[in-house]
Amino acid sequence: MKAVTFQGVGEVRVETVNDPAILDPSDVILRVTTAAVCGSDLHLYHGKIPGMLPGMVMGHEYVGIVEEVGSQVRAFRQGDRVVGAFHVACGFCRQCRRGAYNQCEQGGVLGYGMAFGNLGGTQAEYARIPFADYTLRKVPEGLSDEQALFAGDILTTAYGAVRNSGLSPGETVAVIGCGPVGMMAVMSALALGASRVFAVDLVRERTEVAARLGAVPIPSKEVNPASKIREWTHGEGADVVIEAVGGPATLQLAFELVRGGGRISAVGITSEDRFVFPLMQSLVKDLTFRIGVANVHRDIDAVLALIRGGRIDPTVVITHRLPLEAAAEGYRLFDQRQAGKVMLTMS
């Protein structure tokens, strides 16, 4: 089969690799119909994630058709059209029974190398999906591949960050970073009842797109975001801040934007080991800070319902649709911030 493979820092290649096979009775084999390039794939592209070796298949965002099922799979049959989570979860370990599927004792991330379970990726014509009964969902009738695909990763990531913040209807939200995940956070916050969402980004064009979704644009290269948000909130700051970039600078900004007694929910993927935590500021302001990998299994059904109901349209962030063979160009465009969301279609 054809697949996107990691070759080294700054280099991916589409080449012919072995077809995946069922290795466990809980597996299914998918014929992938649509895949995508994710912001977290760039950490691999930049060589920031250990254990990604040359020749490994990349990708973890996908929609496909079930081609083969393992003997223990009960929820799916050949021919089912499905979307799946970017991380797999067994469904029966202690963490899964708690609902913490993102902490599954047997879990891993598709296409993310040895350090994350050594699972093959989905930027390929076929993919093996472990623990299929828990990791996959049937695509609801009427949804396109492009709509459904976002439920397996970035939309559910953003939705989960807003949910984890404890947002109450009528509260204000500041979203730092208006890339694809940030845009999903803007839409999720509005869908979950935010009275006003502030979209903060260095790039004016991104904040303008967020404005068309209903947010207040805050182009942070031109205005001081903390001053602007205090102006809109009678000097208080935002009730909730969603950090959707990843890294010390934007995390630090989150503490500046949140009101006293407010909450910060950080969901941007980072390769940094640490940042300087503003301990005294957090103590005095009585802040709640939360950070973690998305719990997609917990939230994917709610997100699919919001898409199907027309409450959220994740496809607004798509800028490029390329055949699988052009994946290297898609990575280049995405890495150079010349693209929003890059979709990969199979021939």
HELIX and SHEET records of a PDB file:
HELIX    1   1 ASP A   41  TYR A   45  1                                   5    
HELIX    2   2 ARG A   94  ARG A   97  1                                   4    
HELIX    3   3 TYR A  101  GLN A  103  5                                   3    
HELIX    4   4 MET A  114  PHE A  116  5                                   3    
HELIX    5   5 ALA A  132  THR A  135  1                                   4    
HELIX    6   6 ASP A  145  LEU A  149  1                                   5    
HELIX    7   7 PHE A  150  GLY A  152  5                                   3    
HELIX    8   8 ILE A  154  ASN A  164  1                                  11    
HELIX    9   9 PRO A  180  ALA A  191  1                                  12    
HELIX   10  10 ARG A  204  ARG A  212  1                                   9    
HELIX   11  11 PRO A  225  TRP A  232  1                                   8    
HELIX   12  12 PRO A  248  LEU A  257  1                                  10    
HELIX   13  13 LEU A  279  LYS A  285  1                                   7    
HELIX   14  14 VAL A  296  ARG A  308  1                                  13    
HELIX   15  15 PRO A  314  VAL A  317  5                                   4    
HELIX   16  16 LEU A  324  ALA A  326  5                                   3    
HELIX   17  17 ALA A  327  ASP A  335  1                                   9    
SHEET    1   A 2 LYS A   2  GLY A   8  0                                        
SHEET    2   A 2 GLU A  11  THR A  16 -1                                        
SHEET    1   B 5 TYR A 126  ILE A 129  0                                        
SHEET    2   B 5 VAL A  28  VAL A  37 -1                                        
SHEET    3   B 5 GLU A  61  VAL A  69 -1                                        
SHEET    4   B 5 ARG A  81  GLY A  84 -1                                        
SHEET    5   B 5 LEU A 136  LYS A 138 -1                                        
SHEET    1   C 4 TYR A 126  ILE A 129  0                                        
SHEET    2   C 4 VAL A  28  VAL A  37 -1                                        
SHEET    3   C 4 LYS A 341  THR A 345 -1                                        
SHEET    4   C 4 ILE A 318  PRO A 323  1                                        
SHEET    1   D 2 HIS A  87  VAL A  88  0                                        
SHEET    2   D 2 GLY A 108  VAL A 109 -1                                        
SHEET    1   E 6 VAL A 216  PRO A 219  0                                        
SHEET    2   E 6 ARG A 196  ASP A 201  1                                        
SHEET    3   E 6 THR A 172  ILE A 176  1                                        
SHEET    4   E 6 ALA A 238  GLU A 243  1                                        
SHEET    5   E 6 VAL A 258  ALA A 266  1                                        
SHEET    6   E 6 THR A 288  ILE A 291  1                                        
END                                                                             
